[in-house]
Structure formats: structure tokens, C-alpha cells
Amino acid sequence: MARIVLRARKDKLIRQGYPWIFANLIDRVEGDPATGDVVQIAGADGHVYGQGFYHADSLIAVRFLTSDPDRPIDDAFFRARLERAFRLRETVFGETTHYRLVYSESDGLPGTIVDRYGSVLTWTSVCAGMEHRRERLLDLLEDLVRPRAIVERNDSWLREKDGLAESTGVLRGTCDAPVEIDEDGVRFAVDVLEGPKTGFFIDQRLHRQMVRRVAAGRRVLDVFCADGGFGLHAAAGGAASVHFLDVSGRALERVRHNAALNGVADRCSVEQANALDRLGDYVAEGRTYDLVVLDPPGFARQRREVDDATRAYQRINITGLQLLPPGGLLATASCSQAVSEEAFLKIIRYSARKAGARLRLLYRGGHPPDHPVLDAMPETAYLKFFLFEKLDDEAPGDGF
């Protein structure tokens, strides 16, 4: 087996459990591995740390697989990983219709996402080693889950970094219509071929429950609403009205469909506009809402985009707070991995000062258990969610 040898004193990260080896940490490659091959990982002193997938032209030169230097990376290996992932989701979610079945490195299956929407699975991979073994892995998934279809959602910009082309379509079975899921009694028609991410924002499911609990009787604004997940849960929770705002006309078509599906269309309205601009118009028009939900796309995909992302987060949170009367609630989220929870809280504090608002933190959320976080790998942690109450003028102090 080919082997990569780390430079002297460059094994700290792998000793701590970090599963990526960057190209600049490698002293030499012994043998002639091709991209996607399995290689042994050795330190400068000859100690073997395990095995991983090799990627000749990627910044991430090796993605870790196992600490056993001799274990065969075969069907039995991948079956064990998939079965372990499946057992966790069944334990946590039981008979629920949707969840993330495989969360990449967190489940020991590098760079690969498998989501379940009822009887349909979606497959996403940015790892050449996994992609080269895709057919074998799909066989194992079919044997484990028995789906009626497996859909490819390989439309991520990250694939280019591993020399992989973007592609979408049906890989196994048939899938010619939206897939309907039920989330705590709220029904959604999910477009697994063209919807956001792999069809739906599965990771926000627990936060949607929280919004639903506090929505009764409130006028709700769901910003960056996508398929209407937060707003429709608010309507199911007894919201007086829900206004959905998104730049995508196709997303709003899905909102209308899902509102009708749940019998709440009479309390729902939609508007197509760029939220970064339109929220300011709402403030100028004197609009107010009792609950504002801000769930924007990832403003920062990479660290060099953090400054621009910070300004965008500040802009929407300032205007979101300005739209709330005292006692109003702000549900605000970030899915930018490059923006830490601490940095996001600083953004909220800054926004509150600019909006002249004092806040009380009611709820702090993060990853659901089908998106487990590796303590040694910050890249597996990206989701932040907070629910704040805007206090009245009688409240003491300068902020939360």
C-alpha cells in the first residue's frame, strides 16, 4: 500500500483526532497512489496513524478513514459505518420521515452527505475516494434502507476542489414528483432534485418546533423563507398571520403549495424580493411584526468572506429588530461555518445597540443529533440559532 509521510513535528492535528491532512503537512509520498486510492498515514518517526483517501491535487490531501493500518477498506467496512449511522438516526428520530442519514466525517464517511426524505435518499459527495466507490455504497444503502429512489445532488461548488464535476439526477429507482414529508404534523412537498441544499433544510427541524411554540396569536415575518419551514410551523402553532419573504420565485411557489397542503393559506402571504433591501423598506413604511424569523443562506462560505458576511448579518438583524415592538420576538440563525457562535453573538449585540433595542435570550440552539459534531473538527459545526425577546423601556441594563 502507498504511504504518505508527514513532515517532522506536523502530526499534532492527526494526534488530536482531526481527520484532514493538508498537502503542506506532507513530506513525501511513497508509492504512486492515484486520487481516490487508500493510503497509509505515517509520521516522520515512522509511526503509522491509520489509513485515508488520497487526493493528489487537493488542498485536503488525505481524508482519514480508520486508525487501523491494516483493516481492509471494503464493503464490510462501509456497511459497518452505514449501519452505525442508521442506528443513531433510528434511535433519535424513530419513525420520522426525514433526517440526515450520513453526515460526512462525523459518521466516518468522508465528504459525503446522505439525506432521507421518506422513501427517497439523496446522495452528495465532495470526496473523490467516496465518489469512486459510489455504486458499491449505493448498493449498501439500498440493502439497508430499501428506498424507492436515490437522487444525486452533486451540485456543490466544493466538488471542483477534488476534480469532480457537478451533477444532479436520479441514480437509482424512479422519482418524478415532489416527495411529501410530515414534520410534527406539518406537511411539506420537497423538491429533491432542485430544492435548496438536498431539498429541504433538515438541520432546522428542532428550531422550527421552538418557533411554533411561541407563535400563537402573533403576526409573523419569515425572511429567507425558502419552502416556508419556519412560517408554516408558526401558522400551525396559531399565528395570526405569516408573511413570507424570499428572492426566489420558485421557493415562493413551494410556499404557496405547502400552505394550501396544510390548510393555512388564508393566513399566509408571500413576497418576492431581496430581503437585504426589502427589510429596510418595511422599516421605512412603519410595518411591525410580533415575531421575525431570519434564516439567511450562508453569507460566508470561506474565511475571506467573513467581513462581508458580518455586514450582511448586521444589516438584517438591525432591521429585524426595528420591525419588532417591545415584547416582540427575534429568531435569528447563521449557517456560515466561518462565523463562530461567539462572533455571531457579537453581531447580534452590535445590531441591538444600533436598533436601540435591549434583548433577553430565550433559547439557544445548534445542531440536531442527525448532524453530530466532531469535537476535533470545527468544520462539522456550522449552525447557530437564537431566540430573543425585545424588552420594553422599563427593563434594566444595556442588553443581553
C-alpha positions as a Markdown table, in Angstrom:
| # | Residue | x | y | z |
|---|---|---|---|---|
| 1 | Met | 0.0 | 0.0 | 0.0 |
| 2 | Ala | 1.2 | 3.5 | -0.8 |
| 3 | Arg | 2.0 | 5.8 | 2.1 |
| 4 | Ile | 2.1 | 9.5 | 2.9 |
| 5 | Val | 4.7 | 10.6 | 5.4 |
| 6 | Leu | 4.2 | 13.8 | 7.4 |
| 7 | Arg | 6.8 | 16.4 | 7.9 |
| 8 | Ala | 8.6 | 16.4 | 11.2 |
| 9 | Arg | 6.5 | 17.8 | 14.1 |
| 10 | Lys | 3.5 | 18.2 | 11.8 |
| 11 | Asp | 1.4 | 15.3 | 13.3 |
| 12 | Lys | -0.3 | 17.4 | 16.1 |
| 13 | Leu | -3.7 | 17.7 | 14.3 |
| 14 | Ile | -4.0 | 14.0 | 13.5 |
| 15 | Arg | -2.9 | 13.0 | 17.0 |
| 16 | Gln | -5.8 | 15.2 | 18.3 |
| 17 | Gly | -8.3 | 13.4 | 16.0 |
| 18 | Tyr | -8.5 | 16.0 | 13.2 |
| 19 | Pro | -9.5 | 13.9 | 10.1 |
| 20 | Trp | -8.0 | 16.0 | 7.3 |
| 21 | Ile | -4.3 | 16.1 | 6.3 |
| 22 | Phe | -3.4 | 19.2 | 4.3 |
| 23 | Ala | -1.0 | 19.0 | 1.4 |
| 24 | Asn | 1.5 | 21.4 | 3.1 |
| 25 | Leu | 1.9 | 18.9 | 6.0 |
| 26 | Ile | 3.2 | 16.1 | 3.8 |
| 27 | Asp | 6.9 | 15.5 | 3.4 |
| 28 | Arg | 6.7 | 12.8 | 0.8 |
| 29 | Val | 4.5 | 10.2 | -0.9 |
| 30 | Glu | 5.9 | 6.6 | -1.0 |
| 31 | Gly | 4.5 | 4.7 | -3.9 |
| 32 | Asp | 2.3 | 6.0 | -6.7 |
| 33 | Pro | -1.2 | 6.5 | -5.4 |
| 34 | Ala | -3.9 | 7.9 | -7.6 |
| 35 | Thr | -6.6 | 10.3 | -6.4 |
| 36 | Gly | -9.2 | 8.2 | -4.6 |
| 37 | Asp | -6.8 | 5.5 | -3.5 |
| 38 | Val | -6.4 | 4.4 | 0.1 |
| 39 | Val | -3.0 | 5.2 | 1.6 |
| 40 | Gln | -1.4 | 4.7 | 5.0 |
| 41 | Ile | -0.6 | 7.8 | 7.0 |
| 42 | Ala | 2.8 | 7.9 | 8.8 |
| 43 | Gly | 4.6 | 10.4 | 10.9 |
| 44 | Ala | 8.2 | 11.4 | 10.3 |
| 45 | Asp | 9.2 | 8.9 | 13.0 |
| 46 | Gly | 7.6 | 6.0 | 11.2 |
| 47 | His | 4.6 | 5.7 | 13.4 |
| 48 | Val | 1.5 | 4.7 | 11.4 |
| 49 | Tyr | -1.6 | 6.7 | 12.3 |
| 50 | Gly | -4.0 | 4.8 | 10.0 |
| 51 | Gln | -5.5 | 5.0 | 6.6 |
| 52 | Gly | -7.2 | 7.6 | 4.5 |
| 53 | Phe | -8.3 | 8.6 | 1.0 |
| 54 | Tyr | -5.6 | 10.3 | -1.1 |
| 55 | His | -6.3 | 13.3 | -3.3 |
| 56 | Ala | -3.3 | 14.3 | -5.4 |
| 57 | Asp | -4.3 | 17.8 | -6.4 |
| 58 | Ser | -6.5 | 18.9 | -3.4 |
| 59 | Leu | -5.6 | 21.2 | -0.5 |
| 60 | Ile | -7.1 | 18.3 | 1.6 |
| 61 | Ala | -4.5 | 15.7 | 0.5 |
| 62 | Val | -5.8 | 12.9 | 2.7 |
| 63 | Arg | -9.2 | 12.3 | 4.4 |
| 64 | Phe | -8.9 | 10.0 | 7.4 |
| 65 | Leu | -10.8 | 6.6 | 7.4 |
| 66 | Thr | -9.5 | 4.4 | 10.2 |
| 67 | Ser | -6.7 | 4.2 | 12.8 |
| 68 | Asp | -6.2 | 0.5 | 11.9 |
| 69 | Pro | -3.4 | 0.5 | 9.4 |
| 70 | Asp | -4.2 | -3.0 | 8.1 |
| 71 | Arg | -8.1 | -3.0 | 8.0 |
| 72 | Pro | -9.5 | -3.7 | 4.5 |
| 73 | Ile | -11.4 | -0.8 | 3.2 |
| 74 | Asp | -14.1 | -3.0 | 1.6 |
| 75 | Asp | -17.8 | -3.5 | 1.6 |
| 76 | Ala | -17.8 | -4.8 | 5.2 |
| 77 | Phe | -16.0 | -1.6 | 6.3 |
| 78 | Phe | -18.6 | 0.7 | 4.7 |
| 79 | Arg | -21.5 | -1.4 | 5.7 |
| 80 | Ala | -20.5 | -1.1 | 9.4 |
| 81 | Arg | -20.2 | 2.6 | 9.1 |
| 82 | Leu | -23.6 | 2.9 | 7.4 |
| 83 | Glu | -25.3 | 0.6 | 9.9 |
| 84 | Arg | -23.9 | 2.7 | 12.8 |
| 85 | Ala | -25.2 | 5.9 | 11.2 |
| 86 | Phe | -28.6 | 4.4 | 10.6 |
| 87 | Arg | -28.9 | 3.1 | 14.1 |
| 88 | Leu | -28.3 | 6.5 | 15.6 |
| 89 | Arg | -31.0 | 8.1 | 13.5 |
| 90 | Glu | -33.5 | 5.4 | 14.2 |
| 91 | Thr | -32.8 | 5.8 | 17.9 |
| 92 | Val | -33.2 | 9.5 | 17.9 |
| 93 | Phe | -36.0 | 10.0 | 15.4 |
| 94 | Gly | -37.8 | 6.7 | 15.3 |
| 95 | Glu | -40.4 | 6.7 | 12.5 |
| 96 | Thr | -39.9 | 10.2 | 11.4 |
| 97 | Thr | -40.0 | 10.7 | 7.6 |
| 98 | His | -36.8 | 12.7 | 7.1 |
| 99 | Tyr | -33.3 | 13.1 | 8.6 |
| 100 | Arg | -29.6 | 13.3 | 7.6 |
| 101 | Leu | -28.6 | 9.7 | 7.4 |
| 102 | Val | -24.9 | 10.3 | 6.8 |
| 103 | Tyr | -23.0 | 13.5 | 7.9 |
| 104 | Ser | -19.6 | 13.1 | 6.3 |
| 105 | Glu | -16.6 | 12.9 | 8.6 |
| 106 | Ser | -18.9 | 12.9 | 11.7 |
| 107 | Asp | -20.1 | 9.5 | 10.6 |
| 108 | Gly | -16.7 | 8.3 | 9.3 |
| 109 | Leu | -17.7 | 8.6 | 5.7 |
| 110 | Pro | -15.6 | 11.5 | 4.4 |
| 111 | Gly | -17.0 | 14.3 | 2.4 |
| 112 | Thr | -20.4 | 12.6 | 1.9 |
| 113 | Ile | -23.9 | 13.5 | 2.8 |
| 114 | Val | -26.9 | 11.2 | 2.5 |
| 115 | Asp | -30.3 | 12.6 | 3.4 |
| 116 | Arg | -33.5 | 10.7 | 3.8 |
| 117 | Tyr | -36.9 | 12.0 | 2.7 |
| 118 | Gly | -39.3 | 9.2 | 3.3 |
| 119 | Ser | -38.7 | 6.5 | 0.7 |
| 120 | Val | -36.2 | 8.7 | -1.2 |
| 121 | Leu | -32.5 | 9.2 | -0.4 |
| 122 | Thr | -30.2 | 12.0 | -1.7 |
| 123 | Trp | -26.5 | 11.4 | -2.3 |
| 124 | Thr | -23.9 | 14.3 | -2.2 |
| 125 | Ser | -20.2 | 13.8 | -2.1 |
| 126 | Val | -17.2 | 16.1 | -2.5 |
| 127 | Cys | -14.6 | 13.3 | -1.8 |
| 128 | Ala | -13.2 | 11.5 | -4.8 |
| 129 | Gly | -12.4 | 8.4 | -2.8 |
| 130 | Met | -16.1 | 8.0 | -1.9 |
| 131 | Glu | -17.3 | 9.0 | -5.3 |
| 132 | His | -15.1 | 6.3 | -7.0 |
| 133 | Arg | -16.9 | 3.8 | -4.7 |
| 134 | Arg | -20.3 | 5.2 | -5.2 |
| 135 | Glu | -22.0 | 2.2 | -6.9 |
| 136 | Arg | -20.9 | -0.1 | -4.1 |
| 137 | Leu | -22.1 | 2.4 | -1.5 |
| 138 | Leu | -25.5 | 2.8 | -3.2 |
| 139 | Asp | -25.9 | -1.0 | -3.2 |
| 140 | Leu | -25.3 | -1.0 | 0.6 |
| 141 | Leu | -27.8 | 1.9 | 1.1 |
| 142 | Glu | -30.4 | 0.1 | -0.9 |
| 143 | Asp | -29.9 | -3.0 | 1.2 |
| 144 | Leu | -30.1 | -1.1 | 4.4 |
| 145 | Val | -32.9 | 1.4 | 3.8 |
| 146 | Arg | -34.8 | -0.1 | 0.8 |
| 147 | Pro | -35.6 | 3.3 | -0.8 |
| 148 | Arg | -37.7 | 3.6 | -3.9 |
| 149 | Ala | -35.2 | 6.1 | -5.3 |
| 150 | Ile | -31.7 | 7.5 | -4.8 |
| 151 | Val | -31.2 | 11.0 | -6.1 |
| 152 | Glu | -27.8 | 12.7 | -6.9 |
| 153 | Arg | -27.4 | 16.2 | -5.5 |
| 154 | Asn | -23.8 | 16.8 | -6.5 |
| 155 | Asp | -24.3 | 20.5 | -7.3 |
| 156 | Ser | -21.9 | 21.7 | -4.7 |
| 157 | Trp | -19.1 | 24.2 | -5.6 |
| 158 | Leu | -16.8 | 22.2 | -3.3 |
| 159 | Arg | -16.7 | 19.3 | -5.8 |
| 160 | Glu | -14.3 | 21.2 | -8.1 |
| 161 | Lys | -11.7 | 21.2 | -5.3 |
| 162 | Asp | -11.5 | 17.4 | -5.7 |
| 163 | Gly | -11.6 | 17.5 | -9.5 |
| 164 | Leu | -15.3 | 16.3 | -9.6 |
| 165 | Ala | -17.9 | 17.6 | -12.0 |
| 166 | Glu | -21.2 | 18.9 | -10.7 |
| 167 | Ser | -24.2 | 16.7 | -11.5 |
| 168 | Thr | -27.8 | 16.1 | -10.4 |
| 169 | Gly | -30.3 | 13.4 | -11.4 |
| 170 | Val | -31.9 | 10.1 | -10.4 |
| 171 | Leu | -29.2 | 7.4 | -9.7 |
| 172 | Arg | -31.5 | 4.5 | -8.7 |
| 173 | Gly | -35.2 | 3.8 | -8.9 |
| 174 | Thr | -37.8 | 6.4 | -10.0 |
| 175 | Cys | -38.5 | 9.9 | -8.6 |
| 176 | Asp | -40.7 | 12.0 | -10.9 |
| 177 | Ala | -42.6 | 14.2 | -8.3 |
| 178 | Pro | -42.0 | 16.1 | -5.1 |
| 179 | Val | -41.6 | 13.9 | -2.0 |
| 180 | Glu | -44.1 | 14.7 | 0.8 |
| 181 | Ile | -42.8 | 14.6 | 4.3 |
| 182 | Asp | -44.5 | 15.2 | 7.7 |
| 183 | Glu | -42.7 | 17.2 | 10.3 |
| 184 | Asp | -44.7 | 17.2 | 13.6 |
| 185 | Gly | -47.9 | 17.4 | 11.7 |
| 186 | Val | -46.8 | 20.0 | 9.2 |
| 187 | Arg | -46.6 | 18.6 | 5.6 |
| 188 | Phe | -44.1 | 19.7 | 3.0 |
| 189 | Ala | -43.7 | 18.8 | -0.6 |
| 190 | Val | -39.9 | 18.6 | -1.1 |
| 191 | Asp | -38.2 | 19.0 | -4.4 |
| 192 | Val | -35.3 | 16.7 | -4.0 |
| 193 | Leu | -33.9 | 17.5 | -7.5 |
| 194 | Glu | -34.0 | 21.3 | -7.4 |
| 195 | Gly | -34.9 | 22.4 | -3.9 |
| 196 | Pro | -32.5 | 24.1 | -1.5 |
| 197 | Lys | -29.5 | 22.0 | -0.3 |
| 198 | Thr | -30.7 | 18.5 | -0.9 |
| 199 | Gly | -34.4 | 19.6 | -1.0 |
| 200 | Phe | -35.1 | 20.9 | 2.5 |
| 201 | Phe | -33.4 | 22.5 | 5.5 |
| 202 | Ile | -33.4 | 19.4 | 7.6 |
| 203 | Asp | -31.0 | 20.9 | 10.1 |
| 204 | Gln | -33.5 | 23.5 | 11.4 |
| 205 | Arg | -36.2 | 21.0 | 12.5 |
| 206 | Leu | -35.8 | 21.5 | 16.3 |
| 207 | His | -35.7 | 25.3 | 15.9 |
| 208 | Arg | -38.9 | 25.2 | 13.9 |
| 209 | Gln | -40.5 | 23.5 | 16.8 |
| 210 | Met | -39.4 | 26.3 | 19.1 |
| 211 | Val | -40.8 | 29.0 | 16.7 |
| 212 | Arg | -44.1 | 27.1 | 16.6 |
| 213 | Arg | -44.3 | 27.1 | 20.4 |
| 214 | Val | -44.1 | 30.9 | 20.7 |
| 215 | Ala | -46.2 | 31.8 | 17.5 |
| 216 | Ala | -49.7 | 31.7 | 18.8 |
| 217 | Gly | -51.6 | 35.0 | 18.1 |
| 218 | Arg | -48.5 | 36.7 | 16.6 |
| 219 | Arg | -48.0 | 38.4 | 13.3 |
| 220 | Val | -45.0 | 36.6 | 11.8 |
| 221 | Leu | -42.4 | 37.6 | 9.2 |
| 222 | Asp | -40.5 | 34.7 | 7.8 |
| 223 | Val | -37.4 | 36.1 | 6.0 |
| 224 | Phe | -35.3 | 34.0 | 3.6 |
| 225 | Cys | -38.2 | 31.6 | 3.9 |
| 226 | Ala | -37.2 | 29.0 | 1.3 |
| 227 | Asp | -40.0 | 26.4 | 1.4 |
| 228 | Gly | -41.7 | 28.1 | 4.3 |
| 229 | Gly | -40.5 | 25.8 | 7.1 |
| 230 | Phe | -40.5 | 28.3 | 9.9 |
| 231 | Gly | -43.6 | 30.2 | 8.8 |
| 232 | Leu | -45.7 | 27.2 | 8.3 |
| 233 | His | -44.8 | 25.8 | 11.7 |
| 234 | Ala | -45.8 | 29.2 | 13.1 |
| 235 | Ala | -49.1 | 29.0 | 11.3 |
| 236 | Ala | -49.6 | 25.5 | 12.7 |
| 237 | Gly | -48.9 | 27.0 | 16.1 |
| 238 | Gly | -51.7 | 29.5 | 15.8 |
| 239 | Ala | -50.0 | 32.6 | 14.3 |
| 240 | Ala | -52.5 | 35.3 | 13.4 |
| 241 | Ser | -50.7 | 35.8 | 10.1 |
| 242 | Val | -47.5 | 34.9 | 8.3 |
| 243 | His | -45.7 | 36.9 | 5.6 |
| 244 | Phe | -43.1 | 35.0 | 3.6 |
| 245 | Leu | -40.2 | 36.9 | 2.0 |
| 246 | Asp | -37.7 | 35.3 | -0.4 |
| 247 | Val | -35.8 | 36.3 | -3.5 |
| 248 | Ser | -36.7 | 33.0 | -5.3 |
| 249 | Gly | -40.0 | 32.8 | -7.1 |
| 250 | Arg | -39.8 | 29.1 | -7.3 |
| 251 | Ala | -39.3 | 28.9 | -3.5 |
| 252 | Leu | -42.4 | 31.0 | -3.0 |
| 253 | Glu | -44.4 | 28.7 | -5.4 |
| 254 | Arg | -43.5 | 25.9 | -3.0 |
| 255 | Val | -44.6 | 28.0 | 0.0 |
| 256 | Arg | -48.0 | 28.6 | -1.6 |
| 257 | His | -48.3 | 24.9 | -2.3 |
| 258 | Asn | -47.3 | 23.9 | 1.2 |
| 259 | Ala | -49.6 | 26.5 | 2.8 |
| 260 | Ala | -52.5 | 25.0 | 0.9 |
| 261 | Leu | -51.4 | 21.5 | 1.7 |
| 262 | Asn | -51.7 | 22.4 | 5.4 |
| 263 | Gly | -54.9 | 24.4 | 5.2 |
| 264 | Val | -53.4 | 27.7 | 6.3 |
| 265 | Ala | -53.3 | 29.6 | 3.1 |
| 266 | Asp | -55.8 | 32.1 | 4.3 |
| 267 | Arg | -53.3 | 33.4 | 7.0 |
| 268 | Cys | -50.3 | 33.4 | 4.6 |
| 269 | Ser | -49.0 | 36.0 | 2.2 |
| 270 | Val | -45.8 | 35.9 | 0.0 |
| 271 | Glu | -43.5 | 38.5 | -1.5 |
| 272 | Gln | -40.6 | 38.0 | -3.9 |
| 273 | Ala | -37.8 | 40.5 | -3.1 |
| 274 | Asn | -34.2 | 40.8 | -2.0 |
| 275 | Ala | -34.5 | 40.7 | 1.8 |
| 276 | Leu | -31.3 | 42.7 | 2.4 |
| 277 | Asp | -33.0 | 45.7 | 0.7 |
| 278 | Arg | -36.7 | 45.0 | 1.4 |
| 279 | Leu | -36.4 | 44.8 | 5.2 |
| 280 | Gly | -35.3 | 48.5 | 5.2 |
| 281 | Asp | -38.3 | 49.4 | 3.2 |
| 282 | Tyr | -40.5 | 47.7 | 5.7 |
| 283 | Val | -39.0 | 49.8 | 8.5 |
| 284 | Ala | -39.5 | 53.0 | 6.4 |
| 285 | Glu | -43.1 | 52.0 | 5.8 |
| 286 | Gly | -43.7 | 51.7 | 9.6 |
| 287 | Arg | -44.5 | 48.0 | 9.5 |
| 288 | Thr | -44.3 | 45.9 | 12.7 |
| 289 | Tyr | -44.4 | 42.2 | 13.4 |
| 290 | Asp | -44.6 | 40.3 | 16.6 |
| 291 | Leu | -42.2 | 37.5 | 15.5 |
| 292 | Val | -39.4 | 37.9 | 12.9 |
| 293 | Val | -37.5 | 34.9 | 11.7 |
| 294 | Leu | -34.2 | 35.4 | 10.0 |
| 295 | Asp | -32.7 | 32.3 | 8.4 |
| 296 | Pro | -30.4 | 33.6 | 5.6 |
| 297 | Pro | -28.2 | 31.5 | 3.4 |
| 298 | Gly | -24.5 | 31.0 | 4.3 |
| 299 | Phe | -23.2 | 34.5 | 3.8 |
| 300 | Ala | -19.6 | 33.3 | 4.3 |
| 301 | Arg | -18.6 | 30.1 | 2.6 |
| 302 | Gln | -14.9 | 30.8 | 3.3 |
| 303 | Arg | -12.9 | 32.9 | 5.8 |
| 304 | Arg | -12.1 | 35.6 | 3.4 |
| 305 | Glu | -15.8 | 36.3 | 3.1 |
| 306 | Val | -16.4 | 36.9 | 6.8 |
| 307 | Asp | -16.2 | 40.7 | 6.7 |
| 308 | Asp | -18.9 | 40.9 | 4.0 |
| 309 | Ala | -20.9 | 38.3 | 5.8 |
| 310 | Thr | -20.7 | 40.2 | 9.1 |
| 311 | Arg | -22.1 | 43.4 | 7.5 |
| 312 | Ala | -24.9 | 41.4 | 5.9 |
| 313 | Tyr | -25.8 | 39.8 | 9.2 |
| 314 | Gln | -25.7 | 43.2 | 10.9 |
| 315 | Arg | -27.9 | 44.7 | 8.3 |
| 316 | Ile | -30.7 | 42.1 | 8.5 |
| 317 | Asn | -30.7 | 41.9 | 12.3 |
| 318 | Ile | -30.8 | 45.6 | 12.8 |
| 319 | Thr | -33.8 | 46.0 | 10.6 |
| 320 | Gly | -35.4 | 42.8 | 12.0 |
| 321 | Leu | -35.2 | 44.3 | 15.5 |
| 322 | Gln | -36.6 | 47.6 | 14.2 |
| 323 | Leu | -39.7 | 45.8 | 13.0 |
| 324 | Leu | -40.5 | 44.5 | 16.5 |
| 325 | Pro | -42.4 | 46.3 | 19.2 |
| 326 | Pro | -41.5 | 45.7 | 22.8 |
| 327 | Gly | -42.3 | 42.1 | 23.6 |
| 328 | Gly | -41.7 | 41.0 | 20.1 |
| 329 | Leu | -39.5 | 38.0 | 19.3 |
| 330 | Leu | -36.5 | 37.7 | 17.0 |
| 331 | Ala | -35.5 | 34.2 | 15.8 |
| 332 | Thr | -32.1 | 34.6 | 14.1 |
| 333 | Ala | -29.8 | 32.0 | 12.6 |
| 334 | Ser | -26.5 | 31.6 | 10.8 |
| 335 | Cys | -25.3 | 28.6 | 8.8 |
| 336 | Ser | -21.9 | 30.1 | 8.0 |
| 337 | Gln | -19.3 | 27.8 | 9.4 |
| 338 | Ala | -16.7 | 30.5 | 9.1 |
| 339 | Val | -18.7 | 32.7 | 11.5 |
| 340 | Ser | -18.3 | 31.3 | 15.0 |
| 341 | Glu | -21.1 | 31.3 | 17.6 |
| 342 | Glu | -19.1 | 33.9 | 19.6 |
| 343 | Ala | -18.8 | 36.1 | 16.5 |
| 344 | Phe | -22.5 | 35.7 | 15.7 |
| 345 | Leu | -23.4 | 36.8 | 19.2 |
| 346 | Lys | -21.2 | 39.9 | 18.8 |
| 347 | Ile | -23.1 | 40.7 | 15.6 |
| 348 | Ile | -26.4 | 40.4 | 17.5 |
| 349 | Arg | -25.2 | 42.7 | 20.3 |
| 350 | Tyr | -24.0 | 45.2 | 17.8 |
| 351 | Ser | -27.3 | 45.1 | 15.9 |
| 352 | Ala | -29.3 | 45.5 | 19.1 |
| 353 | Arg | -27.3 | 48.7 | 20.0 |
| 354 | Lys | -27.8 | 50.1 | 16.5 |
| 355 | Ala | -31.5 | 49.3 | 16.7 |
| 356 | Gly | -31.8 | 50.8 | 20.2 |
| 357 | Ala | -33.1 | 47.5 | 21.5 |
| 358 | Arg | -32.5 | 45.6 | 24.7 |
| 359 | Leu | -32.8 | 41.8 | 24.4 |
| 360 | Arg | -33.4 | 38.8 | 26.5 |
| 361 | Leu | -32.2 | 35.5 | 25.3 |
| 362 | Leu | -34.9 | 32.9 | 25.5 |
| 363 | Tyr | -33.4 | 29.9 | 23.6 |
| 364 | Arg | -30.1 | 28.9 | 22.1 |
| 365 | Gly | -29.9 | 26.1 | 19.5 |
| 366 | Gly | -27.4 | 24.3 | 17.4 |
| 367 | His | -27.0 | 21.0 | 15.6 |
| 368 | Pro | -29.7 | 18.3 | 15.8 |
| 369 | Pro | -28.4 | 14.8 | 16.6 |
| 370 | Asp | -28.5 | 13.8 | 12.9 |
| 371 | His | -25.8 | 16.4 | 12.3 |
| 372 | Pro | -23.3 | 15.3 | 15.0 |
| 373 | Val | -20.3 | 17.5 | 15.6 |
| 374 | Leu | -16.8 | 16.1 | 15.9 |
| 375 | Asp | -15.1 | 17.9 | 18.8 |
| 376 | Ala | -11.7 | 17.7 | 17.0 |
| 377 | Met | -13.2 | 19.1 | 13.8 |
| 378 | Pro | -14.6 | 22.7 | 13.9 |
| 379 | Glu | -15.7 | 22.3 | 10.2 |
| 380 | Thr | -18.5 | 19.9 | 11.3 |
| 381 | Ala | -20.1 | 22.7 | 13.5 |
| 382 | Tyr | -21.8 | 25.5 | 11.5 |
| 383 | Leu | -25.4 | 26.1 | 12.7 |
| 384 | Lys | -26.3 | 28.8 | 15.2 |
| 385 | Phe | -29.8 | 29.7 | 16.3 |
| 386 | Phe | -31.1 | 32.2 | 18.9 |
| 387 | Leu | -34.5 | 33.3 | 20.0 |
| 388 | Phe | -34.6 | 36.7 | 21.7 |
| 389 | Glu | -37.3 | 38.9 | 23.2 |
| 390 | Lys | -37.2 | 42.6 | 22.7 |
| 391 | Leu | -37.6 | 44.2 | 26.1 |
| 392 | Asp | -39.6 | 47.3 | 26.9 |
| 393 | Asp | -38.1 | 50.6 | 28.1 |
| 394 | Glu | -38.6 | 49.7 | 31.7 |
| 395 | Ala | -36.1 | 46.8 | 31.5 |
| 396 | Pro | -32.7 | 47.5 | 33.3 |
| 397 | Gly | -29.3 | 47.2 | 31.7 |
| 398 | Asp | -27.9 | 47.8 | 28.3 |
| 399 | Gly | -28.5 | 44.5 | 26.7 |
| 400 | Phe | -28.3 | 40.7 | 27.0 |
